[in-house]
Amino acid sequence: MLPVTERSGEATSLRVRLLGRFSVSDIAHTITDAGWRLRKARSLVKLLALTPDHRLHREQIMASLWPELDSAAAANNLYQALHAARKMLDRPDRTGPSCLQVQNEIVSLWPDRSLWIDLEAFERAAVHARRARTVAAYRAAIDLYAGDLLPDDRYEDWASERRDGLRREYGALSLELAALYEGEGETQSAIETLQRLLKHDPTHVPDPQRGAAPGTGCGAGSTKSATLP
């Protein structure tokens, strides 16, 4: 169970981390990747957390998590995964709905309640950074990227495309921040930003459509973006 401190009977928000590591937490407790007794229960929560609106039809879940099984076997596994996930997430003293709800064959994670997911916060911060065009806004976005999406699920098809996209976004933001630093004469800060990028992604190849602006010295075609002292 996921215990929680009561606050005037209100449901406490759930926080899900997918970048760099997987964890689910509330105000009182955290469940890490290793804390789940059933692997597919953990995968179910991850899959829903990755999905817009955090809801999927049961057939989509079955196709993603048990593509090798027939419908009856996959449905049985989904039932077991839902039961195990609810035991992990639902607190025993709460009378409200489960963290995982099923309605009209749609499975939802924490519907109509406060749900914070780090990759969504990262994506919102990236949009804000490009609007604000300030070092502080870029740093706030980049700091939310704690590492690759779900590194323990590196070979799961349902996570790979999103992982690659987030990695590219982090790379583009880093190049844009380095360009801002260079434009302000902060060459050392620009170099350190690029070094952090290569630490996260040693194979990073700048996207010419998403790199820093031409003429900054830190854009997609810049030697500095690929070669550091």
N, C-alpha and C positions, 0 to 999 in steps of 0.2 A: 504494500500500500504506500501511497505518497502522502505522509502526514503534513499537516499545515496548521499554522496558528490562526485561530478565528479572529475575524475583524467584523464585529457587528453583524454576523451571519452572512456577509457578502462573500461571493466566490473570489478566491485569490487568483491573480493572473498566472498563467503558465508560461514559462520561458523555455524555448527550445533552441539549442545550439547545434548547428550542423557544420560550421566552418572550423576546420582543424581538429575537431572532436565532436562526438555526439553526447548530449546530455539533455535531460528534462528536469526542470526544477520549479519549485514555488518558493514561498517565503521561508520555508522551514527545512526543505530537504532537496537533495539532488540525486538523480539516478543517472549514472554514467553508462557507457556502452556495456561494460562488464557486469552491470547490475541486473540485466534482464535474464530471466530464466529461460525464456523461449526466444530463439533468434528471430523467428518470423513475426513475433509480436513487436519486437523492436523495429524490424523492417517495415511493418505496417505503419507505425507512428512516423518513421522517417519519410515514407512515401507520401503520406497525407500532409506532412509538414512542408514538403517540397511543392505540393500542388496548389495552384491558385485557388483561393477560397477554402483550401484544406478539406476538400470533399471529393470523393470519387465513387462512381458506380461500382458495385461489388464485382461485376464482370471485369472491369478494368484492373481492379486490385488483383483478382485471381490470375489474369493474364500476365501481370507484371511479376508477381511473386511466385507463381507456380505454373509457368508456361508449359512444363513437361507433363502436367497432370490432366486427366479428364475433368469435366465439370463437377461431377459428384465428389471426387477426391479433393479437388481444389476448394469446393464449397465447405467441406468438412474441415480442411486446414484453416480456412478463413475464420470459421466459427471458433476454433481453438485459439487462433491468434487474437481474436477480439476478446475472448474471455481472459486470456493471460494478460493482455495489455490493460484491460479494465482493472484487473487485480493490482497491477502495478501503479496505475495512475489515479484511480478513484480513492478518495479518502473515506474512511468508514463512518465519520460523523456528519457527512454532508447529505442532505435529503434531496438535493437538486438532481438534475440529469447527469448521466455519466459523461466523462470526458470524451468518450467515443460513442456516438449515437448512430443508429441505423434507421432510416426512414425512406420508404419507397425504394429500397435497395441501394440507397445512397449512404455511404459511410462518411461521417464527418468527425473531424478532430476539434473538440472544444468549441462548438458552434455557439454564437451569440454571447461569447465571453471574451475576456481580455487574453489574447494570445500574442506573445512577442517571439519573433523568430529572427535570429541574427542575420541570415542572408537577406531577408526583406529589409531589415534596418540598413544593411550595407547598400542595397540597391537604392533605397530612398536617399541615403546620404550621398551617393554618387550623383544622383540627379541634382541635389542641392548644391554640391560642389561645383558642378559645371555652370550652374546659374550664378552662383556667388563669385566664382573665380578668385577665391582667396586661399591663401596657404592654410589657414585654420580650417576652412571647410573641407579642403582636400585631405588634410591630416585626419580629421574626424572620420571621414569615409574610409581611408586606408587602414586606420586603426581597428576598424570593425572586421577586417579580413584577417582572421586568425589562422588561416591555412586553407588547404584544399577542402572542397566539399566532401564530407563523409569519407575520409581516407581509408577507413576499414571496409568500405563497400566499393573499392576501386574497380571491381570487375562486374558490378551490377549495371545492366543496361539502362535501368530506369533512372540512374543518377549520373551517368557519364556525360551526356550532352549538357546538362546544367552545370556540371563541374567545369567543363571546358569553357563554357561561356563566362562563368564567374572568374575563372583564372585570367581570361583575356581582359575582362573589365578591370580587374585589379592591376594588370600590367599597363593598361591604357591610363588609368588614374595616376599611377606612379610616374609615367613619362610626362604627363601633364603637370604634375606637381614639381617634378624636376625642372621643367621649363619655366614655371613660375619662379622657382628659386633662382634660376640662372638669370631671369629677367630682372630680378631684384639685386643681382650681384652676389648672391649667396651660393657661390660655386661649391663649397664644401658640403652644404646641405643638399645640393642637387646630386652630388656624387654619392652621398650616404643613402639618399632615396633610391638611386639605381642599384646600389649594393644590396639594399633590403629586398628589392624586386628580384635580383638574381639569387638571393638566398632562398626566397620562396619558390622561385621557378628558374632553376639554372639553365633550362632550355628555352627561355623566353625569346620569342622572335617578335619584334614590334609589328603591329598591324598598321600598314600605311594609311588606312582609313580612320584609325582611332588614335594615332600617336600625337605627340605635341605639335604645336603649330610650327610651320617652316621658319627657319631663321633663328630658332632659339638655341640650336646646338644640341638639344635633347629630344629631337623628334624621331620619327620612325626611321628616317634615313641617316640619322646622325651616328657617327662612329662612337661617340660618347655613350650612346644608349646600349651599345653592345660590348664595348671594351672599356674597362675601368683600370685606373692605375693601381 
